[in-house]
Amino acid sequence: MPSYTFKRAPSNVGDYKLITDGDKYTFFGTFGTTKTMGSVVNYSVARTILQASTGWSGITEATYESKKGQLSEDLSNPPGKIYGDAVQYFVYNKTLFAIVKKSAWFSETVNQSEERQEYSVVQNTSIPYVQALDTFLMNNADKIDEGTYTDLRTKAYENSISEATAGDVLPPAEIG
């Protein structure tokens, strides 16, 4: 059975649940205009976070679960449910994006990768960030339909909430 530690990154922005003897980490955090949650199995990423986290403050499991509960509720609704027809959907390098620029400035980035064992949902409401992302996506990404986006987003959200990955803790996955 793996052992876990709960750590808060500097500036109180992100809380992490780390396997201390493995290669998996989960996170929930707020970074100014950004809300994020995810779960990743990747040896090199986990090793870097574990090394950095030795200097981070320890938090209780209850504190971690409280932030997890709040952020998972905040991120529970897909963009189409919140913004309706104002949302445009894109895919670029297997990463999904939703952009709203009419009624509000909003972006959502979703990673749902069985191959990389990476699952995350990130929302941002910074106007300059969303404008720059929109310009990039319009010039470089492929548009996708809401149904495809929502299906993959639901899987990423559920894997982040359950803190599971494909088969839970698997052998290290090196990603360059």
C-alpha positions in Angstrom: 0.0 0.0 0.0 1.5 3.3 -1.0 2.0 6.1 1.5 0.9 9.6 0.9 2.0 13.1 2.0 -0.1 16.2 1.8 1.8 19.4 0.9 1.0 23.0 0.1 3.1 24.7 -2.6 4.6 28.1 -1.9 2.2 31.1 -1.8 -0.7 28.8 -0.7 -1.8 28.3 -4.3 -1.8 24.6 -4.8 -2.3 21.6 -2.5 -0.8 18.3 -3.5 -1.3 14.7 -2.6 2.0 12.9 -3.3 2.8 9.2 -3.2 6.1 9.3 -1.3 7.3 6.0 -2.7 5.8 6.1 -6.2 5.3 8.2 -9.3 1.8 9.7 -8.9 0.6 13.0 -7.7 -2.7 14.8 -7.6 -3.3 18.5 -7.2 -6.0 21.1 -6.6 -5.2 24.8 -6.7 -6.1 28.4 -7.4 -3.7 30.7 -8.9 -5.2 34.2 -9.2 -7.6 33.9 -12.2 -6.9 30.2 -12.5 -8.6 27.1 -11.0 -7.1 23.7 -11.5 -7.3 20.1 -10.6 -5.6 16.9 -11.9 -4.0 13.6 -11.5 -0.8 12.4 -13.2 1.4 9.3 -13.2 4.8 10.3 -14.5 8.1 9.4 -12.8 10.1 12.4 -13.9 7.4 15.0 -13.0 6.6 13.3 -9.7 10.3 13.1 -8.8 10.7 16.9 -9.5 7.6 17.7 -7.4 8.7 15.4 -4.6 12.1 17.0 -4.5 10.6 20.5 -4.5 8.0 19.6 -1.9 10.6 18.8 0.8 10.6 22.5 1.6 6.9 23.0 1.3 4.6 23.2 4.3 2.8 20.0 5.3 -1.0 20.1 5.5 -3.5 17.8 6.9 -5.6 15.4 4.8 -8.7 17.3 5.9 -7.3 20.6 4.6 -6.5 18.9 1.3 -9.9 17.3 1.1 -11.6 20.7 1.8 -9.8 22.4 -1.1 -10.5 19.4 -3.3 -14.2 19.6 -2.4 -14.4 23.3 -3.2 -12.5 23.2 -6.4 -14.1 20.1 -7.7 -17.5 21.7 -7.2 -16.3 24.9 -8.9 -15.0 22.9 -11.9 -17.9 20.5 -12.1 -19.9 22.2 -14.9 -18.7 22.0 -18.5 -18.3 25.4 -20.3 -21.3 24.7 -22.5 -23.6 24.4 -19.5 -22.4 27.8 -18.1 -22.0 29.8 -21.3 -24.3 28.0 -23.8 -23.6 28.8 -27.5 -20.9 31.3 -26.8 -18.3 28.6 -26.4 -15.9 27.5 -29.1 -14.1 24.1 -28.8 -10.6 23.2 -30.1 -8.0 20.4 -30.0 -4.3 21.0 -30.3 -1.6 18.3 -29.7 -4.2 16.1 -27.9 -5.1 18.9 -25.5 -8.7 20.2 -25.5 -9.6 23.9 -25.2 -12.9 25.8 -24.7 -12.9 29.6 -25.2 -15.6 32.1 -24.4 -15.1 35.7 -25.6 -18.6 37.1 -26.0 -20.4 37.2 -22.7 -17.2 36.8 -20.6 -13.5 36.1 -21.0 -13.0 32.4 -20.1 -10.9 29.5 -21.1 -10.8 25.9 -20.1 -7.9 23.5 -20.9 -8.4 19.8 -20.5 -5.9 16.9 -20.6 -7.5 13.5 -20.9 -4.7 11.1 -21.9 -4.7 7.4 -21.1 -1.3 7.3 -23.0 0.3 9.9 -20.8 -1.8 9.0 -17.7 -2.5 12.6 -17.3 -5.9 14.1 -16.4 -6.6 17.8 -15.7 -9.1 20.6 -15.9 -7.8 24.2 -15.8 -10.1 27.2 -16.0 -8.8 30.8 -16.5 -10.6 34.2 -16.6 -7.6 36.5 -17.2 -8.6 38.6 -20.2 -5.0 39.0 -21.7 -4.4 35.2 -21.3 -7.7 34.2 -22.9 -7.2 36.7 -25.8 -3.7 35.3 -26.5 -4.9 31.7 -26.2 -7.8 32.5 -28.6 -5.5 34.0 -31.2 -3.1 31.0 -31.0 -6.0 28.5 -31.2 -7.7 30.3 -34.1 -4.4 30.1 -36.1 -3.1 26.6 -35.0 -5.8 24.3 -33.6 -8.6 22.3 -35.1 -12.2 23.0 -34.1 -14.2 20.2 -32.5 -17.8 19.8 -31.5 -19.2 20.3 -28.1 -20.2 16.6 -27.7 -16.6 15.3 -28.2 -15.3 18.0 -25.9 -17.8 17.3 -23.2 -17.3 13.5 -23.3 -13.5 13.8 -23.0 -13.8 16.5 -20.3 -16.1 14.3 -18.3 -13.5 11.5 -18.3 -10.7 14.0 -17.3 -12.9 15.5 -14.5 -13.8 12.1 -13.1 -10.2 10.8 -13.2 -9.1 14.0 -11.4 -11.8 13.7 -8.7 -11.2 10.0 -8.1 -7.4 10.7 -8.1 -7.2 7.6 -10.3 -5.3 7.0 -13.5 -5.6 4.1 -15.9 -5.1 1.2 -13.6 -4.3 3.5 -10.7 -0.5 3.4 -9.9 1.4 1.9 -12.8 5.0 1.5 -13.6 6.8 4.9 -14.3 5.9 6.6 -17.5 8.7 8.8 -18.8 7.4 11.7 -20.9 9.9 13.9 -22.6 
